[in-house]
């Protein structure tokens, strides 16, 4: 199965990529380092070709309230149409427990990502 890991070269993403590869999956470690950028849209179409699953493990480079919200909203607006266009059947996003019950800018941004 082809799985695209957005943020696949990061702390959590690189571990997920290794585990998925050990499981025999075809894995794309998608990140700006590899020419795939969920903010600009660069490389998304190519990365998604023939993928069945996208795992979104990307994280904002800034934790400032406005910047992190913009990051997750922009990333989602780019990822979901690219996935739909490629026929991706499953989208998995890393979440945090109780984000909807905490008044914190980063958590509000994660709720926006989930929505």
Helices and strands as residue ranges (DSSP letters): E 2-6, H 11-22, E 26-30, G 32-34, H 44-48, E 53-56, H 65-86, E 90-93, G 99-101, H 105-114
